[in-house]
Amino acid sequence: MYNCVDGMLKELFSTPPAPEAQMEVKFNYHRYRITVEQNGNAKFVKTG
């Protein structure tokens, strides 16, 4: 998963928005729902 999305997330979070924006990215990957928060924390939830 890291190799597939690292470049996209690095670009997206390289100049993050203000804290009040509360940005996060959610996507599915190999039966997981993945959430990456503005502070860099990631959550993986198995979907099936």
mmCIF file of the N, C-alpha and C atoms, coordinates in Angstrom:
data_MODEL
# 
_entry.id   MODEL 
# 
loop_
_atom_site.group_PDB 
_atom_site.id 
_atom_site.type_symbol 
_atom_site.label_atom_id 
_atom_site.label_alt_id 
_atom_site.label_comp_id 
_atom_site.label_asym_id 
_atom_site.label_entity_id 
_atom_site.label_seq_id 
_atom_site.pdbx_PDB_ins_code 
_atom_site.Cartn_x 
_atom_site.Cartn_y 
_atom_site.Cartn_z 
_atom_site.occupancy 
_atom_site.B_iso_or_equiv 
_atom_site.pdbx_formal_charge 
_atom_site.auth_seq_id 
_atom_site.auth_comp_id 
_atom_site.auth_asym_id 
_atom_site.auth_atom_id 
_atom_site.pdbx_PDB_model_num 
ATOM 1   N N  . MET A 1 1  ? 0.827   -1.171 0.000  1.00 0.00 ? 1  MET A N  1 
ATOM 2   C CA . MET A 1 1  ? 0.000   0.000  0.000  1.00 0.00 ? 1  MET A CA 1 
ATOM 3   C C  . MET A 1 1  ? 0.877   1.242  0.000  1.00 0.00 ? 1  MET A C  1 
ATOM 4   N N  . TYR A 1 2  ? 1.944   1.209  0.773  1.00 0.00 ? 2  TYR A N  1 
ATOM 5   C CA . TYR A 1 2  ? 2.834   2.372  0.877  1.00 0.00 ? 2  TYR A CA 1 
ATOM 6   C C  . TYR A 1 2  ? 3.337   2.806  -0.494 1.00 0.00 ? 2  TYR A C  1 
ATOM 7   N N  . ASN A 1 3  ? 3.791   1.867  -1.299 1.00 0.00 ? 3  ASN A N  1 
ATOM 8   C CA . ASN A 1 3  ? 4.334   2.198  -2.620 1.00 0.00 ? 3  ASN A CA 1 
ATOM 9   C C  . ASN A 1 3  ? 3.269   2.759  -3.556 1.00 0.00 ? 3  ASN A C  1 
ATOM 10  N N  . CYS A 1 4  ? 2.026   2.397  -3.353 1.00 0.00 ? 4  CYS A N  1 
ATOM 11  C CA . CYS A 1 4  ? 0.956   2.840  -4.245 1.00 0.00 ? 4  CYS A CA 1 
ATOM 12  C C  . CYS A 1 4  ? 0.490   4.263  -3.955 1.00 0.00 ? 4  CYS A C  1 
ATOM 13  N N  . VAL A 1 5  ? 0.490   4.665  -2.691 1.00 0.00 ? 5  VAL A N  1 
ATOM 14  C CA . VAL A 1 5  ? -0.105  5.969  -2.357 1.00 0.00 ? 5  VAL A CA 1 
ATOM 15  C C  . VAL A 1 5  ? 0.867   6.954  -1.721 1.00 0.00 ? 5  VAL A C  1 
ATOM 16  N N  . ASP A 1 6  ? 2.084   6.538  -1.449 1.00 0.00 ? 6  ASP A N  1 
ATOM 17  C CA . ASP A 1 6  ? 3.014   7.425  -0.753 1.00 0.00 ? 6  ASP A CA 1 
ATOM 18  C C  . ASP A 1 6  ? 3.228   8.739  -1.500 1.00 0.00 ? 6  ASP A C  1 
ATOM 19  N N  . GLY A 1 7  ? 3.463   8.688  -2.792 1.00 0.00 ? 7  GLY A N  1 
ATOM 20  C CA . GLY A 1 7  ? 3.699   9.905  -3.562 1.00 0.00 ? 7  GLY A CA 1 
ATOM 21  C C  . GLY A 1 7  ? 2.507   10.833 -3.532 1.00 0.00 ? 7  GLY A C  1 
ATOM 22  N N  . MET A 1 8  ? 1.311   10.274 -3.663 1.00 0.00 ? 8  MET A N  1 
ATOM 23  C CA . MET A 1 8  ? 0.098   11.083 -3.646 1.00 0.00 ? 8  MET A CA 1 
ATOM 24  C C  . MET A 1 8  ? -0.087  11.749 -2.286 1.00 0.00 ? 8  MET A C  1 
ATOM 25  N N  . LEU A 1 9  ? 0.084   11.002 -1.214 1.00 0.00 ? 9  LEU A N  1 
ATOM 26  C CA . LEU A 1 9  ? -0.091  11.572 0.121  1.00 0.00 ? 9  LEU A CA 1 
ATOM 27  C C  . LEU A 1 9  ? 1.007   12.576 0.460  1.00 0.00 ? 9  LEU A C  1 
ATOM 28  N N  . LYS A 1 10 ? 2.225   12.285 0.038  1.00 0.00 ? 10 LYS A N  1 
ATOM 29  C CA . LYS A 1 10 ? 3.322   13.221 0.300  1.00 0.00 ? 10 LYS A CA 1 
ATOM 30  C C  . LYS A 1 10 ? 3.029   14.569 -0.344 1.00 0.00 ? 10 LYS A C  1 
ATOM 31  N N  . GLU A 1 11 ? 2.572   14.537 -1.577 1.00 0.00 ? 11 GLU A N  1 
ATOM 32  C CA . GLU A 1 11 ? 2.237   15.776 -2.289 1.00 0.00 ? 11 GLU A CA 1 
ATOM 33  C C  . GLU A 1 11 ? 1.068   16.492 -1.622 1.00 0.00 ? 11 GLU A C  1 
ATOM 34  N N  . LEU A 1 12 ? 0.061   15.736 -1.258 1.00 0.00 ? 12 LEU A N  1 
ATOM 35  C CA . LEU A 1 12 ? -1.141  16.317 -0.655 1.00 0.00 ? 12 LEU A CA 1 
ATOM 36  C C  . LEU A 1 12 ? -0.859  16.958 0.691  1.00 0.00 ? 12 LEU A C  1 
ATOM 37  N N  . PHE A 1 13 ? -0.023  16.321 1.505  1.00 0.00 ? 13 PHE A N  1 
ATOM 38  C CA . PHE A 1 13 ? 0.232   16.807 2.855  1.00 0.00 ? 13 PHE A CA 1 
ATOM 39  C C  . PHE A 1 13 ? 1.514   17.629 2.973  1.00 0.00 ? 13 PHE A C  1 
ATOM 40  N N  . SER A 1 14 ? 2.202   17.905 1.868  1.00 0.00 ? 14 SER A N  1 
ATOM 41  C CA . SER A 1 14 ? 3.457   18.649 1.959  1.00 0.00 ? 14 SER A CA 1 
ATOM 42  C C  . SER A 1 14 ? 3.226   20.095 2.396  1.00 0.00 ? 14 SER A C  1 
ATOM 43  N N  . THR A 1 15 ? 2.117   20.669 2.020  1.00 0.00 ? 15 THR A N  1 
ATOM 44  C CA . THR A 1 15 ? 1.739   22.005 2.492  1.00 0.00 ? 15 THR A CA 1 
ATOM 45  C C  . THR A 1 15 ? 0.306   21.908 2.992  1.00 0.00 ? 15 THR A C  1 
ATOM 46  N N  . PRO A 1 16 ? 0.127   21.339 4.187  1.00 0.00 ? 16 PRO A N  1 
ATOM 47  C CA . PRO A 1 16 ? -1.229  21.073 4.680  1.00 0.00 ? 16 PRO A CA 1 
ATOM 48  C C  . PRO A 1 16 ? -2.008  22.359 4.919  1.00 0.00 ? 16 PRO A C  1 
ATOM 49  N N  . PRO A 1 17 ? -3.314  22.239 4.866  1.00 0.00 ? 17 PRO A N  1 
ATOM 50  C CA . PRO A 1 17 ? -4.164  23.390 5.140  1.00 0.00 ? 17 PRO A CA 1 
ATOM 51  C C  . PRO A 1 17 ? -4.137  23.748 6.621  1.00 0.00 ? 17 PRO A C  1 
ATOM 52  N N  . ALA A 1 18 ? -4.758  24.840 6.952  1.00 0.00 ? 18 ALA A N  1 
ATOM 53  C CA . ALA A 1 18 ? -4.847  25.267 8.351  1.00 0.00 ? 18 ALA A CA 1 
ATOM 54  C C  . ALA A 1 18 ? -5.557  24.205 9.180  1.00 0.00 ? 18 ALA A C  1 
ATOM 55  N N  . PRO A 1 19 ? -5.239  24.109 10.488 1.00 0.00 ? 19 PRO A N  1 
ATOM 56  C CA . PRO A 1 19 ? -5.852  23.098 11.347 1.00 0.00 ? 19 PRO A CA 1 
ATOM 57  C C  . PRO A 1 19 ? -7.379  23.113 11.324 1.00 0.00 ? 19 PRO A C  1 
ATOM 58  N N  . GLU A 1 20 ? -7.973  24.282 11.145 1.00 0.00 ? 20 GLU A N  1 
ATOM 59  C CA . GLU A 1 20 ? -9.438  24.315 11.144 1.00 0.00 ? 20 GLU A CA 1 
ATOM 60  C C  . GLU A 1 20 ? -10.044 23.624 9.922  1.00 0.00 ? 20 GLU A C  1 
ATOM 61  N N  . ALA A 1 21 ? -9.250  23.337 8.911  1.00 0.00 ? 21 ALA A N  1 
ATOM 62  C CA . ALA A 1 21 ? -9.763  22.639 7.729  1.00 0.00 ? 21 ALA A CA 1 
ATOM 63  C C  . ALA A 1 21 ? -10.068 21.178 8.038  1.00 0.00 ? 21 ALA A C  1 
ATOM 64  N N  . GLN A 1 22 ? -9.366  20.576 8.986  1.00 0.00 ? 22 GLN A N  1 
ATOM 65  C CA . GLN A 1 22 ? -9.557  19.186 9.393  1.00 0.00 ? 22 GLN A CA 1 
ATOM 66  C C  . GLN A 1 22 ? -9.605  18.247 8.189  1.00 0.00 ? 22 GLN A C  1 
ATOM 67  N N  . MET A 1 23 ? -8.573  18.311 7.374  1.00 0.00 ? 23 MET A N  1 
ATOM 68  C CA . MET A 1 23 ? -8.480  17.504 6.167  1.00 0.00 ? 23 MET A CA 1 
ATOM 69  C C  . MET A 1 23 ? -8.179  16.047 6.496  1.00 0.00 ? 23 MET A C  1 
ATOM 70  N N  . GLU A 1 24 ? -8.785  15.132 5.715  1.00 0.00 ? 24 GLU A N  1 
ATOM 71  C CA . GLU A 1 24 ? -8.448  13.718 5.788  1.00 0.00 ? 24 GLU A CA 1 
ATOM 72  C C  . GLU A 1 24 ? -8.724  13.098 4.430  1.00 0.00 ? 24 GLU A C  1 
ATOM 73  N N  . VAL A 1 25 ? -8.037  11.978 4.180  1.00 0.00 ? 25 VAL A N  1 
ATOM 74  C CA . VAL A 1 25 ? -8.203  11.247 2.928  1.00 0.00 ? 25 VAL A CA 1 
ATOM 75  C C  . VAL A 1 25 ? -8.681  9.856  3.282  1.00 0.00 ? 25 VAL A C  1 
ATOM 76  N N  . LYS A 1 26 ? -9.735  9.399  2.598  1.00 0.00 ? 26 LYS A N  1 
ATOM 77  C CA . LYS A 1 26 ? -10.260 8.046  2.806  1.00 0.00 ? 26 LYS A CA 1 
ATOM 78  C C  . LYS A 1 26 ? -10.281 7.328  1.464  1.00 0.00 ? 26 LYS A C  1 
ATOM 79  N N  . PHE A 1 27 ? -9.878  6.048  1.495  1.00 0.00 ? 27 PHE A N  1 
ATOM 80  C CA . PHE A 1 27 ? -9.927  5.239  0.279  1.00 0.00 ? 27 PHE A CA 1 
ATOM 81  C C  . PHE A 1 27 ? -9.926  3.766  0.657  1.00 0.00 ? 27 PHE A C  1 
ATOM 82  N N  . ASN A 1 28 ? -10.316 2.934  -0.289 1.00 0.00 ? 28 ASN A N  1 
ATOM 83  C CA . ASN A 1 28 ? -10.310 1.482  -0.110 1.00 0.00 ? 28 ASN A CA 1 
ATOM 84  C C  . ASN A 1 28 ? -9.103  0.894  -0.819 1.00 0.00 ? 28 ASN A C  1 
ATOM 85  N N  . TYR A 1 29 ? -8.510  -0.142 -0.192 1.00 0.00 ? 29 TYR A N  1 
ATOM 86  C CA . TYR A 1 29 ? -7.375  -0.828 -0.789 1.00 0.00 ? 29 TYR A CA 1 
ATOM 87  C C  . TYR A 1 29 ? -7.330  -2.254 -0.274 1.00 0.00 ? 29 TYR A C  1 
ATOM 88  N N  . HIS A 1 30 ? -7.452  -3.209 -1.161 1.00 0.00 ? 30 HIS A N  1 
ATOM 89  C CA . HIS A 1 30 ? -7.385  -4.639 -0.805 1.00 0.00 ? 30 HIS A CA 1 
ATOM 90  C C  . HIS A 1 30 ? -8.192  -4.964 0.444  1.00 0.00 ? 30 HIS A C  1 
ATOM 91  N N  . ARG A 1 31 ? -9.473  -4.666 0.405  1.00 0.00 ? 31 ARG A N  1 
ATOM 92  C CA . ARG A 1 31 ? -10.421 -4.975 1.480  1.00 0.00 ? 31 ARG A CA 1 
ATOM 93  C C  . ARG A 1 31 ? -10.179 -4.213 2.781  1.00 0.00 ? 31 ARG A C  1 
ATOM 94  N N  . TYR A 1 32 ? -9.519  -3.087 2.698  1.00 0.00 ? 32 TYR A N  1 
ATOM 95  C CA . TYR A 1 32 ? -9.344  -2.206 3.857  1.00 0.00 ? 32 TYR A CA 1 
ATOM 96  C C  . TYR A 1 32 ? -9.888  -0.828 3.524  1.00 0.00 ? 32 TYR A C  1 
ATOM 97  N N  . ARG A 1 33 ? -10.512 -0.198 4.501  1.00 0.00 ? 33 ARG A N  1 
ATOM 98  C CA . ARG A 1 33 ? -10.901 1.209  4.399  1.00 0.00 ? 33 ARG A CA 1 
ATOM 99  C C  . ARG A 1 33 ? -9.817  1.980  5.143  1.00 0.00 ? 33 ARG A C  1 
ATOM 100 N N  . ILE A 1 34 ? -9.103  2.855  4.444  1.00 0.00 ? 34 ILE A N  1 
ATOM 101 C CA . ILE A 1 34 ? -7.953  3.543  5.017  1.00 0.00 ? 34 ILE A CA 1 
ATOM 102 C C  . ILE A 1 34 ? -8.276  5.027  5.135  1.00 0.00 ? 34 ILE A C  1 
ATOM 103 N N  . THR A 1 35 ? -8.012  5.575  6.309  1.00 0.00 ? 35 THR A N  1 
ATOM 104 C CA . THR A 1 35 ? -8.209  6.995  6.552  1.00 0.00 ? 35 THR A CA 1 
ATOM 105 C C  . THR A 1 35 ? -6.874  7.589  6.970  1.00 0.00 ? 35 THR A C  1 
ATOM 106 N N  . VAL A 1 36 ? -6.450  8.642  6.296  1.00 0.00 ? 36 VAL A N  1 
ATOM 107 C CA . VAL A 1 36 ? -5.222  9.362  6.645  1.00 0.00 ? 36 VAL A CA 1 
ATOM 108 C C  . VAL A 1 36 ? -5.650  10.765 7.070  1.00 0.00 ? 36 VAL A C  1 
ATOM 109 N N  . GLU A 1 37 ? -5.348  11.107 8.315  1.00 0.00 ? 37 GLU A N  1 
ATOM 110 C CA . GLU A 1 37 ? -5.736  12.395 8.860  1.00 0.00 ? 37 GLU A CA 1 
ATOM 111 C C  . GLU A 1 37 ? -4.695  13.464 8.544  1.00 0.00 ? 37 GLU A C  1 
ATOM 112 N N  . GLN A 1 38 ? -5.067  14.710 8.733  1.00 0.00 ? 38 GLN A N  1 
ATOM 113 C CA . GLN A 1 38 ? -4.187  15.839 8.431  1.00 0.00 ? 38 GLN A CA 1 
ATOM 114 C C  . GLN A 1 38 ? -2.878  15.766 9.209  1.00 0.00 ? 38 GLN A C  1 
ATOM 115 N N  . ASN A 1 39 ? -2.905  15.216 10.422 1.00 0.00 ? 39 ASN A N  1 
ATOM 116 C CA . ASN A 1 39 ? -1.688  15.143 11.232 1.00 0.00 ? 39 ASN A CA 1 
ATOM 117 C C  . ASN A 1 39 ? -0.805  13.953 10.861 1.00 0.00 ? 39 ASN A C  1 
ATOM 118 N N  . GLY A 1 40 ? -1.214  13.153 9.855  1.00 0.00 ? 40 GLY A N  1 
ATOM 119 C CA . GLY A 1 40 ? -0.406  12.027 9.401  1.00 0.00 ? 40 GLY A CA 1 
ATOM 120 C C  . GLY A 1 40 ? -0.817  10.693 9.968  1.00 0.00 ? 40 GLY A C  1 
ATOM 121 N N  . ASN A 1 41 ? -1.716  10.664 10.956 1.00 0.00 ? 41 ASN A N  1 
ATOM 122 C CA . ASN A 1 41 ? -2.194  9.400  11.498 1.00 0.00 ? 41 ASN A CA 1 
ATOM 123 C C  . ASN A 1 41 ? -2.996  8.655  10.444 1.00 0.00 ? 41 ASN A C  1 
ATOM 124 N N  . ALA A 1 42 ? -2.836  7.322  10.430 1.00 0.00 ? 42 ALA A N  1 
ATOM 125 C CA . ALA A 1 42 ? -3.588  6.502  9.478  1.00 0.00 ? 42 ALA A CA 1 
ATOM 126 C C  . ALA A 1 42 ? -4.357  5.433  10.234 1.00 0.00 ? 42 ALA A C  1 
ATOM 127 N N  . LYS A 1 43 ? -5.567  5.145  9.768  1.00 0.00 ? 43 LYS A N  1 
ATOM 128 C CA . LYS A 1 43 ? -6.401  4.109  10.383 1.00 0.00 ? 43 LYS A CA 1 
ATOM 129 C C  . LYS A 1 43 ? -6.782  3.121  9.288  1.00 0.00 ? 43 LYS A C  1 
ATOM 130 N N  . PHE A 1 44 ? -6.619  1.825  9.569  1.00 0.00 ? 44 PHE A N  1 
ATOM 131 C CA . PHE A 1 44 ? -6.937  0.752  8.641  1.00 0.00 ? 44 PHE A CA 1 
ATOM 132 C C  . PHE A 1 44 ? -8.075  -0.077 9.228  1.00 0.00 ? 44 PHE A C  1 
ATOM 133 N N  . VAL A 1 45 ? -9.179  -0.219 8.491  1.00 0.00 ? 45 VAL A N  1 
ATOM 134 C CA . VAL A 1 45 ? -10.313 -1.008 8.953  1.00 0.00 ? 45 VAL A CA 1 
ATOM 135 C C  . VAL A 1 45 ? -10.615 -2.051 7.888  1.00 0.00 ? 45 VAL A C  1 
ATOM 136 N N  . LYS A 1 46 ? -10.573 -3.331 8.274  1.00 0.00 ? 46 LYS A N  1 
ATOM 137 C CA . LYS A 1 46 ? -10.853 -4.412 7.329  1.00 0.00 ? 46 LYS A CA 1 
ATOM 138 C C  . LYS A 1 46 ? -12.327 -4.381 6.964  1.00 0.00 ? 46 LYS A C  1 
ATOM 139 N N  . THR A 1 47 ? -12.611 -4.466 5.664  1.00 0.00 ? 47 THR A N  1 
ATOM 140 C CA . THR A 1 47 ? -13.996 -4.360 5.207  1.00 0.00 ? 47 THR A CA 1 
ATOM 141 C C  . THR A 1 47 ? -14.581 -5.690 4.750  1.00 0.00 ? 47 THR A C  1 
ATOM 142 N N  . GLY A 1 48 ? -13.817 -6.722 4.682  1.00 0.00 ? 48 GLY A N  1 
ATOM 143 C CA . GLY A 1 48 ? -14.387 -7.972 4.233  1.00 0.00 ? 48 GLY A CA 1 
ATOM 144 C C  . GLY A 1 48 ? -13.469 -9.129 4.242  1.00 0.00 ? 48 GLY A C  1 
# 
